[in-house]
C-alpha cells in the first residue's frame, strides 16, 4: 500500500513538473493525463494538494487552449468531489472560476458551474439548524 502511494506521488509530481513545461504539447498531454488519473477509484486529492498542485492547476484556467482549461476543470471537480474542497477554496480557486464563468465555450461554462456548485455552499447548506420557537 505504501508503495502504491509512493508511485502515485511520483507520477503526480512528474505530471505537475511537465505542466510547467514551456512546450504547449507537453503541457496539454500532462494536464490531460492528470485529469484521467482522477478517474481511478484509488485516486485521492491529497497527493495533488500536498505537491502544490492546486496553484498549478488553477493557473491553467486562464489558458487560451480550451482543452487545457477543460482538463484543469475536470481535475478541480474531481478534487472537490473527493473531499479536497477546502484546499481549493483556500487556494483561491473560486476567484479563478468566477473570472471564467462567461467563457466562450459552453462546455467550460458548464464545468465552471459544476465546480462552483461543489465549492460554494448554498443557503440550505449553511443553515444547519434553526432556532427553536419559545412559547
N, C-alpha and C positions, 0 to 999 in steps of 0.2 A: 504494500500500500504506500509506504513512504517513497519507494522507488517510482511508483506511478506519479505521485505528486511532484517529485523532482523532475521527471520527464515533462510533465505539463508546465512546470515553471520554466524549464529550459526552452521549450517550444514557444511559450508566450513571450519570453524575453527576446528570442530570436525574431519573432514576428514584429514586436514593438520596435526593435532596432531597425528592421527592414522598412517599417513605416516611415522612419526618419530619413530614408534614403532620398537623395536628390533625383533618382530615376523614378519617373511617374509610373512606369510599368511595374517596377519592384514594389512601389508604394501600393498601387492598386491590387496587385496579387497578394501582398501581405495582409492588407485590411480585409480582403475577401476571405482569405484563409482563416483569419482570426474570427470573422463573423460565422463561418462554417463551423469552427471549433466550438462555438457556443451552443450548437445544436446537440452536442454529445451529452448524453444523460448524466455523465460523471463530471461535466464542466461546472466549475464553481467560480463566482465572480472575484473571490478574494485573491486568486492567483493574478488576475489582471490588476486589481486595485493595489495590491502590495508592491507591484512593479511600476507604479506611476502611470498606468495605462489610461486612467480617466482623463488626465490632461492631454495626453497624446490623441486619444480618440475624439475628445471634444473639439480640438483644433481642426480635425478633419471635416467638421460640419460646415466649414466655410470654403471648402474646396470647390472649384468650378466643375470638376468631373462628378456628375450626378451619381455614377456607380460607386464612387468612393464615399459620397455622402450617405447613400442608402446603406452601404455596408457598415458605416460608422453608426448609423441609427439602429441597425439590427443588433449591434454589439451593446449599445446603450439600453435598448429594450430588453435584451436578454439579461443584462446585468441588473436592471431594475426588477425584473420578474423573478430573479433568483436570489433576491434579498440584498442586493447592493445599492439600493436606492439612496440610503443615507450618504454613501461615499459620492454618488453622482450629485446629490444636492449640495453637499459641502464643497464639491469640486467645481461648482458654478455651471453645471450643465444646463440647468433650467434657463439661464440667461442666454446661452448659446442657442437653445431650442427656440426661445422667443424670437431671436433675431432671424431665424429662417422659416418662421411659420408661413410666410407668404411666398415661399419658394415657387419658382415657375413650374416645377414638376409636381403633378398631383400625387405621385407615389411618395415623394418626400413629404409633402403636406400631410398625407395620411399617417406616415410613420412618426412625424413630429407630434401629431395629435395623440397617437398611441403612447409615445414616450411620456408626454406631459400627463396623460391620464394616469400613468403608473407612478409619476413622481409628485404630482400636485394633488394633495388630498382635497376632496370635495367637502362641502359643508357637512354632509351626512357622516363623513369620516372623522371630522374634527369633533363634532358633538358626540361624545361617547355616553354621556348621561345627562339627564335633565333634572333640575331641582324639583324636589317633591313639594307639592302644594301643602301648605299647612292650614288646617281649618280649626 
